[in-house]
Amino acid sequence: MGRRRRRGGRPDARRRLGSVVADRDRLSQLLENLFRNSLDHAGAGVAVRVVPTEDGFAVKDDGPGLPGDGHEDLFERGYTTEDDGTGFGLYIVRKIANAHGWTVEAATSDDGGARFEFSGVERGARAPQ
């Protein structure tokens, strides 16, 4: 039997990514903050993907990318590039990652957008095949 596919012809993401050991609500908040950040900075046409990495996962988009060269300040409480921004989104992302024992780094994705890579992530059982 072939691989199960979802709408759009792409393999089911859960099968590719497997699962991670995390507090479900906090992980949802982490992902929501990153998705909202992509939408806020790149608009409704941005493509956002969650991809597996050797030691965890990454959330990347194809938007305009991150400001400047050094990205460590993006995670500081109150840091924002928007007049109406709160500066709490990425700060909360790092706090959630740290609470799980993960590290998070910001970089430029392979298509020029933003990439947030999480490492030290404990994997759970893979989805049934």
N, CA, C and O atoms as a DFTB+ gen file, in Angstrom:
516 C
 N C O
     1  1       0.825      -1.182       0.000
     2  2       0.000       0.000       0.000
     3  2       0.876       1.256       0.000
     4  3       1.932       1.267       0.633
     5  1       0.456       2.304      -0.694
     6  2       1.215       3.547      -0.754
     7  2       1.110       4.353       0.525
     8  3       0.310       4.049       1.410
     9  1       1.929       5.383       0.604
    10  2       1.885       6.280       1.770
    11  2       0.594       7.065       1.760
    12  3       0.111       7.483       0.708
    13  1       0.040       7.261       2.939
    14  2      -1.181       8.056       3.046
    15  2      -0.850       9.506       2.710
    16  3       0.168      10.036       3.155
    17  1      -1.696      10.130       1.942
    18  2      -1.486      11.518       1.549
    19  2      -2.662      12.345       2.000
    20  3      -3.794      11.866       2.070
    21  1      -2.379      13.593       2.306
    22  2      -3.448      14.513       2.661
    23  2      -3.685      15.441       1.485
    24  3      -2.987      15.362       0.474
    25  1      -4.645      16.300       1.610
    26  2      -4.984      17.240       0.545
    27  2      -3.723      17.940       0.055
    28  3      -2.854      18.282       0.858
    29  1      -3.614      18.153      -1.232
    30  2      -2.452      18.830      -1.803
    31  2      -1.362      17.864      -2.214
    32  3      -0.337      18.290      -2.747
    33  1      -1.554      16.564      -1.982
    34  2      -0.594      15.571      -2.426
    35  2       0.650      15.450      -1.571
    36  3       1.585      14.747      -1.954
    37  1       0.694      16.115      -0.423
    38  2       1.880      16.032       0.426
    39  2       1.713      14.908       1.449
    40  3       0.609      14.702       1.953
    41  1       2.800      14.168       1.769
    42  2       2.695      13.141       2.792
    43  2       2.245      13.761       4.118
    44  3       2.563      14.913       4.413
    45  1       1.517      13.001       4.896
    46  2       1.052      13.461       6.199
    47  2       2.240      13.914       7.047
    48  3       3.152      13.126       7.300
    49  1       2.240      15.170       7.488
    50  2       3.377      15.751       8.216
    51  2       3.676      14.994       9.490
    52  3       4.843      14.850       9.856
    53  1       2.659      14.506      10.176
    54  2       2.894      13.788      11.443
    55  2       3.740      12.545      11.217
    56  3       4.556      12.191      12.068
    57  1       3.560      11.887      10.098
    58  2       4.363      10.705       9.783
    59  2       5.823      11.092       9.543
    60  3       6.723      10.347       9.932
    61  1       6.071      12.218       8.921
    62  2       7.445      12.646       8.644
    63  2       8.141      13.158       9.892
    64  3       9.317      12.876      10.118
    65  1       7.409      13.913      10.703
    66  2       8.014      14.570      11.853
    67  2       8.049      13.700      13.096
    68  3       8.901      13.901      13.962
    69  1       7.153      12.750      13.201
    70  2       7.043      11.997      14.433
    71  2       6.463      12.896      15.506
    72  3       5.737      13.842      15.198
    73  1       6.773      12.616      16.752
    74  2       6.267      13.447      17.840
    75  2       7.417      13.811      18.765
    76  3       8.480      13.189      18.743
    77  1       7.181      14.825      19.572
    78  2       8.169      15.259      20.545
    79  2       7.548      15.188      21.938
    80  3       6.331      15.284      22.096
    81  1       8.396      15.021      22.929
    82  2       7.930      15.012      24.306
    83  2       7.854      16.467      24.757
    84  3       8.873      17.148      24.877
    85  1       6.623      16.936      25.007
    86  2       6.417      18.342      25.362
    87  2       5.051      18.506      26.000
    88  3       4.158      17.677      25.824
    89  1       4.908      19.584      26.738
    90  2       3.596      19.963      27.241
    91  2       2.793      20.461      26.042
    92  3       3.196      21.413      25.373
    93  1       1.670      19.825      25.776
    94  2       0.881      20.113      24.574
    95  2       0.479      21.594      24.488
    96  3       0.629      22.215      23.435
    97  1      -0.024      22.154      25.579
    98  2      -0.476      23.551      25.555
    99  2       0.669      24.515      25.318
   100  3       0.528      25.479      24.565
   101  1       1.803      24.263      25.958
   102  2       2.954      25.165      25.793
   103  2       3.545      25.044      24.389
   104  3       3.936      26.043      23.785
   105  1       3.607      23.809      23.873
   106  2       4.101      23.630      22.510
   107  2       3.174      24.324      21.516
   108  3       3.640      24.941      20.559
   109  1       1.872      24.227      21.739
   110  2       0.911      24.928      20.875
   111  2       1.146      26.428      20.914
   112  3       1.098      27.093      19.879
   113  1       1.402      26.971      22.112
   114  2       1.659      28.402      22.230
   115  2       2.953      28.790      21.510
   116  3       3.006      29.824      20.844
   117  1       3.987      27.969      21.642
   118  2       5.259      28.223      20.958
   119  2       5.040      28.296      19.451
   120  3       5.493      29.237      18.800
   121  1       4.347      27.303      18.896
   122  2       4.103      27.275      17.454
   123  2       3.199      28.422      17.021
   124  3       3.432      29.044      15.984
   125  1       2.172      28.701      17.809
   126  2       1.275      29.814      17.482
   127  2       2.035      31.129      17.428
   128  3       1.808      31.933      16.524
   129  1       2.930      31.364      18.376
   130  2       3.717      32.606      18.380
   131  2       4.604      32.700      17.141
   132  3       4.731      33.772      16.549
   133  1       5.217      31.585      16.747
   134  2       6.072      31.612      15.556
   135  2       5.252      31.807      14.281
   136  3       5.662      32.551      13.391
   137  1       4.090      31.139      14.188
   138  2       3.242      31.307      13.007
   139  2       2.728      32.739      12.922
   140  3       2.719      33.335      11.844
   141  1       2.302      33.290      14.051
   142  2       1.807      34.667      14.065
   143  2       2.921      35.631      13.681
   144  3       2.690      36.593      12.950
   145  1       4.125      35.375      14.171
   146  2       5.266      36.220      13.841
   147  2       5.502      36.231      12.325
   148  3       5.755      37.284      11.740
   149  1       5.419      35.070      11.704
   150  2       5.593      34.987      10.253
   151  2       4.511      35.780       9.535
   152  3       4.805      36.534       8.608
   153  1       3.274      35.615       9.954
   154  2       2.171      36.349       9.323
   155  2       2.310      37.853       9.519
   156  3       2.082      38.628       8.590
   157  1       2.683      38.266      10.728
   158  2       2.827      39.695      11.024
   159  2       3.915      40.351      10.185
   160  3       3.776      41.505       9.780
   161  1       4.996      39.623       9.922
   162  2       6.135      40.219       9.234
   163  2       6.179      39.941       7.736
   164  3       6.860      40.648       6.993
   165  1       5.451      38.907       7.284
   166  2       5.519      38.560       5.869
   167  2       4.164      38.591       5.171
   168  3       4.106      38.530       3.943
   169  1       3.102      38.683       5.911
   170  2       1.774      38.748       5.302
   171  2       1.136      37.396       5.084
   172  3       1.749      36.353       5.312
   173  1      -0.108      37.432       4.637
   174  2      -0.928      36.233       4.518
   175  2      -0.395      35.233       3.493
   176  3      -0.741      34.054       3.569
   177  1       0.419      35.650       2.554
   178  2       0.934      34.744       1.529
   179  2       2.155      33.947       1.940
   180  3       2.670      33.162       1.144
   181  1       2.631      34.126       3.160
   182  2       3.843      33.440       3.607
   183  2       3.586      31.940       3.781
   184  3       2.517      31.529       4.231
   185  1       4.579      31.141       3.418
   186  2       4.527      29.698       3.661
   187  2       5.374      29.409       4.893
   188  3       6.534      29.814       4.965
   189  1       4.794      28.709       5.858
   190  2       5.490      28.354       7.088
   191  2       5.526      26.835       7.176
   192  3       4.519      26.166       6.946
   193  1       6.685      26.300       7.508
   194  2       6.847      24.842       7.593
   195  2       7.523      24.454       8.895
   196  3       8.378      25.177       9.408
   197  1       7.131      23.311       9.417
   198  2       7.816      22.688      10.543
   199  2       8.534      21.486       9.962
   200  3       7.915      20.617       9.347
   201  1       9.850      21.442      10.162
   202  2      10.654      20.372       9.567
   203  2      11.495      19.695      10.639
   204  3      11.918      20.344      11.596
   205  1      11.744      18.387      10.489
   206  2      12.593      17.697      11.455
   207  2      14.056      18.088      11.251
   208  3      14.480      18.394      10.137
   209  1      14.809      18.072      12.333
   210  2      16.257      18.257      12.276
   211  2      16.882      17.084      13.011
   212  3      16.179      16.269      13.608
   213  1      18.186      17.003      12.966
   214  2      18.879      15.890      13.613
   215  2      18.578      15.820      15.111
   216  3      18.443      14.731      15.669
   217  1      18.475      16.980      15.759
   218  2      18.329      17.027      17.213
   219  2      17.034      17.708      17.649
   220  3      16.945      18.187      18.780
   221  1      16.025      17.761      16.768
   222  2      14.791      18.424      17.137
   223  2      13.947      18.771      15.939
   224  3      13.599      17.906      15.136
   225  1      13.617      20.050      15.821
   226  2      12.794      20.510      14.708
   227  2      13.073      21.977      14.454
   228  3      13.670      22.662      15.285
   229  1      12.637      22.453      13.301
   230  2      12.773      23.866      12.956
   231  2      11.451      24.365      12.387
   232  3      10.710      23.619      11.746
   233  1      11.177      25.626      12.631
   234  2      10.039      26.310      12.034
   235  2      10.639      27.361      11.116
   236  3      11.400      28.224      11.553
   237  1      10.287      27.277       9.831
   238  2      10.882      28.204       8.864
   239  2       9.805      28.770       7.963
   240  3       8.755      28.162       7.756
   241  1      10.091      29.959       7.427
   242  2       9.155      30.577       6.498
   243  2       9.904      31.115       5.288
   244  3      11.134      31.127       5.250
   245  1       9.139      31.555       4.308
   246  2       9.738      32.105       3.084
   247  2       9.515      33.617       2.989
   248  3       9.461      34.183       1.897
   249  1       9.387      34.256       4.150
   250  2       9.181      35.705       4.208
   251  2      10.451      36.484       3.956
   252  3      11.411      35.949       3.400
   253  1      10.470      37.762       4.362
   254  2      11.600      38.644       4.078
   255  2      12.843      38.384       4.932
   256  3      13.883      38.999       4.696
   257  1      12.759      37.507       5.896
   258  2      13.925      37.194       6.718
   259  2      13.983      38.010       7.989
   260  3      13.077      38.784       8.296
   261  1      15.058      37.824       8.717
   262  2      15.251      38.466      10.018
   263  2      16.079      39.737       9.872
   264  3      16.906      39.839       8.965
   265  1      15.863      40.701      10.757
   266  2      16.631      41.949      10.677
   267  2      18.078      41.755      11.121
   268  3      18.341      41.052      12.097
   269  1      19.009      42.373      10.411
   270  2      20.413      42.398      10.828
   271  2      21.097      41.049      10.782
   272  3      20.548      40.065      10.288
   273  1      22.332      41.028      11.317
   274  2      23.131      39.811      11.326
   275  2      22.987      39.030      12.618
   276  3      22.779      37.817      12.586
   277  1      23.094      39.701      13.748
   278  2      22.973      39.028      15.033
   279  2      21.513      38.873      15.397
   280  3      20.757      39.844      15.358
   281  1      21.108      37.674      15.748
   282  2      19.698      37.424      15.996
   283  2      19.381      37.140      17.457
   284  3      18.226      36.882      17.796
   285  1      20.369      37.183      18.314
   286  2      20.148      36.872      19.728
   287  2      19.186      37.860      20.382
   288  3      18.401      37.475      21.248
   289  1      19.238      39.118      19.979
   290  2      18.371      40.127      20.598
   291  2      16.894      39.924      20.267
   292  3      16.040      40.494      20.948
   293  1      16.565      39.137      19.253
   294  2      15.173      38.879      18.899
   295  2      14.398      38.244      20.057
   296  3      13.181      38.402      20.157
   297  1      15.108      37.528      20.925
   298  2      14.472      36.801      22.025
   299  2      14.380      37.618      23.314
   300  3      13.836      37.148      24.313
   301  1      14.906      38.830      23.289
   302  2      14.855      39.675      24.484
   303  2      13.445      40.193      24.713
   304  3      12.738      40.549      23.769
   305  1      13.045      40.232      25.978
   306  2      11.717      40.741      26.317
   307  2      11.606      42.196      25.867
   308  3      12.466      43.020      26.178
   309  1      10.543      42.497      25.137
   310  2      10.293      43.855      24.666
   311  2      10.881      44.179      23.309
   312  3      10.614      45.255      22.773
   313  1      11.686      43.272      22.725
   314  2      12.275      43.554      21.411
   315  2      11.189      43.469      20.339
   316  3      10.494      42.459      20.237
   317  1      11.045      44.514      19.553
   318  2      10.090      44.517      18.456
   319  2      10.581      45.447      17.357
   320  3      11.310      46.406      17.611
   321  1      10.172      45.147      16.140
   322  2      10.477      46.024      15.010
   323  2       9.208      46.715      14.518
   324  3       9.247      47.472      13.548
   325  1       8.096      46.461      15.176
   326  2       6.805      47.027      14.791
   327  2       6.376      48.104      15.778
   328  3       6.606      47.971      16.980
   329  1       5.754      49.171      15.280
   330  2       5.264      50.241      16.156
   331  2       4.232      49.737      17.150
   332  3       4.177      50.213      18.284
   333  1       3.410      48.774      16.734
   334  2       2.359      48.271      17.615
   335  2       2.693      46.902      18.200
   336  3       1.816      46.250      18.767
   337  1       3.942      46.450      18.074
   338  2       4.350      45.148      18.611
   339  2       4.583      45.205      20.109
   340  3       4.917      46.254      20.661
   341  1       4.402      44.055      20.765
   342  2       4.623      43.984      22.215
   343  2       6.039      43.546      22.559
   344  3       6.548      43.878      23.629
   345  1       6.679      42.802      21.661
   346  2       8.009      42.296      21.958
   347  2       8.003      41.097      22.882
   348  3       9.028      40.769      23.480
   349  1       6.860      40.436      23.008
   350  2       6.780      39.273      23.888
   351  2       6.758      37.946      23.142
   352  3       7.052      36.915      23.748
   353  1       6.424      37.923      21.856
   354  2       6.254      36.678      21.118
   355  2       7.463      35.767      21.140
   356  3       7.361      34.621      21.577
   357  1       8.603      36.251      20.678
   358  2       9.799      35.408      20.632
   359  2      10.408      35.221      22.015
   360  3      11.060      34.209      22.272
   361  1      10.205      36.174      22.896
   362  2      10.630      36.014      24.292
   363  2       9.920      34.798      24.899
   364  3      10.541      33.972      25.569
   365  1       8.618      34.705      24.655
   366  2       7.836      33.572      25.168
   367  2       8.283      32.270      24.512
   368  3       8.355      31.238      25.179
   369  1       8.583      32.303      23.221
   370  2       9.083      31.121      22.521
   371  2      10.334      30.587      23.214
   372  3      10.441      29.386      23.465
   373  1      11.272      31.469      23.520
   374  2      12.498      31.010      24.185
   375  2      12.209      30.491      25.589
   376  3      12.783      29.483      26.001
   377  1      11.330      31.163      26.328
   378  2      10.988      30.701      27.685
   379  2      10.386      29.296      27.638
   380  3      10.724      28.455      28.471
   381  1       9.514      29.035      26.692
   382  2       8.907      27.711      26.561
   383  2       9.964      26.678      26.184
   384  3       9.998      25.585      26.751
   385  1      10.825      27.023      25.229
   386  2      11.897      26.107      24.832
   387  2      12.794      25.788      26.023
   388  3      13.108      24.624      26.270
   389  1      13.204      26.808      26.755
   390  2      14.073      26.596      27.917
   391  2      13.403      25.738      28.974
   392  3      14.056      24.897      29.591
   393  1      12.102      25.938      29.193
   394  2      11.369      25.153      30.187
   395  2      11.348      23.664      29.827
   396  3      11.224      22.812      30.706
   397  1      11.470      23.355      28.534
   398  2      11.514      21.961      28.081
   399  2      12.951      21.431      28.011
   400  3      13.159      20.261      27.688
   401  1      13.937      22.273      28.308
   402  2      15.331      21.852      28.209
   403  2      15.876      21.944      26.794
   404  3      16.906      21.347      26.485
   405  1      15.193      22.688      25.933
   406  2      15.613      22.859      24.545
   407  2      16.385      24.164      24.394
   408  3      16.300      25.056      25.238
   409  1      17.131      24.257      23.312
   410  2      17.711      25.531      22.915
   411  2      17.045      25.954      21.611
   412  3      16.599      25.112      20.831
   413  1      16.980      27.261      21.381
   414  2      16.414      27.779      20.140
   415  2      17.370      28.811      19.579
   416  3      17.907      29.648      20.305
   417  1      17.571      28.737      18.282
   418  2      18.418      29.694      17.587
   419  2      17.673      30.228      16.371
   420  3      16.945      29.496      15.700
   421  1      17.865      31.501      16.103
   422  2      17.262      32.137      14.935
   423  2      18.311      32.252      13.842
   424  3      19.476      32.546      14.110
   425  1      17.888      32.020      12.619
   426  2      18.795      32.093      11.474
   427  2      17.981      32.427      10.233
   428  3      16.764      32.601      10.294
   429  1      18.673      32.510       9.116
   430  2      18.014      32.717       7.839
   431  2      17.729      31.357       7.221
   432  3      18.611      30.500       7.171
   433  1      16.498      31.152       6.749
   434  2      16.139      29.871       6.138
   435  2      16.770      29.758       4.757
   436  3      17.281      30.738       4.214
   437  1      16.731      28.555       4.196
   438  2      17.335      28.325       2.885
   439  2      16.660      29.121       1.771
   440  3      17.256      29.324       0.714
   441  1      15.421      29.576       1.993
   442  2      14.777      30.415       0.982
   443  2      14.726      31.884       1.381
   444  3      13.916      32.645       0.853
   445  1      15.594      32.287       2.319
   446  2      15.744      33.691       2.665
   447  2      14.859      34.202       3.779
   448  3      15.016      35.344       4.210
   449  1      13.934      33.388       4.257
   450  2      13.043      33.793       5.336
   451  2      13.657      33.543       6.698
   452  3      14.868      33.372       6.833
   453  1      12.801      33.524       7.701
   454  2      13.229      33.266       9.070
   455  2      13.239      31.761       9.339
   456  3      12.433      31.012       8.787
   457  1      14.163      31.338      10.193
   458  2      14.246      29.926      10.605
   459  2      14.552      29.908      12.100
   460  3      15.515      30.525      12.555
   461  1      13.724      29.193      12.858
   462  2      13.927      29.020      14.291
   463  2      14.153      27.540      14.547
   464  3      13.250      26.721      14.373
   465  1      15.380      27.204      14.966
   466  2      15.764      25.809      15.129
   467  2      15.833      25.439      16.606
   468  3      16.487      26.109      17.406
   469  1      15.145      24.360      16.944
   470  2      15.065      23.868      18.318
   471  2      15.887      22.587      18.430
   472  3      15.692      21.650      17.656
   473  1      16.801      22.547      19.390
   474  2      17.632      21.365      19.581
   475  2      17.524      20.885      21.018
   476  3      17.045      21.600      21.897
   477  1      17.988      19.640      21.240
   478  2      17.857      19.026      22.555
   479  2      16.454      18.506      22.804
   480  3      16.051      18.310      23.950
   481  1      15.712      18.283      21.730
   482  2      14.311      17.878      21.806
   483  2      14.227      16.361      21.916
   484  3      14.794      15.638      21.097
   485  1      13.522      15.891      22.925
   486  2      13.313      14.455      23.089
   487  2      12.180      14.023      22.165
   488  3      11.097      14.607      22.168
   489  1      12.448      13.007      21.390
   490  2      11.439      12.484      20.455
   491  2      10.557      11.481      21.169
   492  3      11.007      10.705      22.012
   493  1       9.278      11.520      20.801
   494  2       8.321      10.509      21.281
   495  2       8.205       9.425      20.250
   496  3       9.001       9.347      19.315
   497  1       7.219       8.596      20.423
   498  2       6.978       7.511      19.457
   499  2       6.506       8.116      18.135
   500  3       5.786       9.115      18.112
   501  1       6.922       7.497      17.054
   502  2       6.458       7.936      15.731
   503  2       5.014       7.538      15.540
   504  3       4.529       6.599      16.172
   505  1       4.332       8.248      14.673
   506  2       2.940       7.927      14.360
   507  2       2.876       6.536      13.741
   508  3       3.803       6.146      13.032
   509  1       1.812       5.777      13.985
   510  2       1.692       4.441      13.409
   511  2       1.713       4.508      11.888
   512  3       1.173       5.442      11.295
   513  1       2.324       3.538      11.272
   514  2       2.453       3.520       9.805
   515  2       1.357       2.718       9.162
   516  3       1.315       2.599       7.938
